[in-house]
Amino acid sequence: MKIENLCVRRLIGDVAGATTRGHKIAVKGGYIYQTFQGGYTLTPLGWRVVHKIENIIRDEMDKIDGQEILMPVVCTADLWRETGRYDAMAVLAKFKGSSGADYVICPTHEEVVTDYARSVISSYRQLPFMLYQIQTKFRDELRVRAGLIRTREFIMKDGYSFHETQEDLEHYYKLCFDAYYRIFRRCGLKNFIDVMSSTGDMGGAVAHEFQLVNEMGEDTLYVCDCGFRANKELEDTDSTNCPKCGGKMKKIRGIEIGNIFQLGKKYTESMHMTYTAADGTEKTPIMGCYGIGVGRTMAAILEESADDNGPVWNMETAPFAVEVIGLADKENKTFELAEKIYNDLHAAGVEVLLDNRDARAGEKFADADLIAAPIRLIVSQKNLDKNVIEVKYRVNDIDTSKMPNSFDIKTCVDDTIKTIQKLLHK
Ligand SMILES: [Zn+2]
């Protein structure tokens, strides 16, 4: 991709209306565009990042035997009436079709997935299993805030597991819990924790949230030195004493990026999903559900890592692995070489961006900071005189101080590919 063809508007100067650092950088870098209050278009840059996050999630869900599906966004009210949530859920967006039928725009999919699962499952031999999807959801929230942190429409990974016994659910719940730690680490997030949470609209007994510790977060969390951690909704008392050890708890703020619930039989029972157990009796499966806000994870990375100049992606989440920048000389030799390096990297399957515009170096570097490719190759006359291509890194989880700051012109492409591999497998 050549930077002049990238259909993204990057801004210079201040962003009006952005309330947090991450929101500001997301708008300034042209990752998101506000189409309406609480509804954003993910631009070619933003969508690349979201797609990278989705692929990390897919990889980790598949590792714990998740099976990806895709359910409808819009659903008739019948399924929601079966569980009683059609009337009970405040954020449920409802509308009437031209035939007069009642529809909902799904904010979550317990009803829809249970309807599918009950159509397939008849025997204990088919349990356990986990189905997940990555899809757009809609919550008719009264208030929205801070870019992608709380929006009405958002992309979520939602997973649902079905089990014979509580022990089996707990075993799988732990596998998913550990997978979430791997997912958020691979996204480059550092200061995130799990906290016990209330089950809210979902029902069930045990639930955890994954929270990025951040002063911009809208959730209040109580944490104790003994390891006890809970969401304020759960610890809804004025007491700041730890229920586990009696010590003084600290109050911190967090951005919720994921949640997992042991749902029990709330949905399978109300929707009459049964299977034949080994002893021949009819039984009801036990469910768990597992969510990750995909856009919100991008927002969380920006809140945590962005500096005044732009985002700091790692190699797994960056929209481009490499940006090649040619700086003007009299004979345009730098542009020619920059284009050759770009073509060779592109042919080798590297996600690479080329900036050979007729623009000032300062403008090119400011744009490069906003795109934040982890590897930046700078082709300038000064460096060509030394027979090298300058390398600059922008990665948030690796010390690059001991990595090469220039590649030999001849081996530049090979060395760049090696470095990408190194950064991916840290
Ligand atoms: Zn304690």
Residues whose N, C-alpha, C, O or C-beta is under 5 A from the ligand:
A	BS01	ZN	C224 C226 F228 C242 K244 C245 G246 G247
